[in-house]
Amino acid sequence: MFGELSDREKACLSWTASGKSSWEVGRILSISENTVVFHIKNAMRKLGAANRTLAAVKAIELGLIQPAAGNPLSRSVGADSK
């Protein structure tokens, strides 16, 4: 590993590990999609990973993150109110 992951990098990877797209992660964390991509690319570099999925897997294996739980987008993105 080439440096410690920042809290924001960990958060982005955690949501990525839960299957969220960069756009969805941006909505969840209230940051832009480009900022999410920036943090994920930094984490990929630090972890020596070739892609975002591998970076998330490595971070989980190293005990740096856990996949995020829940679905905070269910009420804010395209969800029907009942």
C-alpha angles and dihedrals in degrees: 000000000000101000141333119295116245120235090253092051089051092049092050092048092046092056090042089055087055090058100259121148121233089257092053092046089051091053092048094048095036093239132115123272089243090056090052090051089049092054094044092050090050090050091048090053093047092048095042091238125155095212143012095261093053090047091054092048092049092048090051092047090050091050092242096123144010122213110268115253131221132024111266090173095063092092100034107042119055096319120143116235114227 
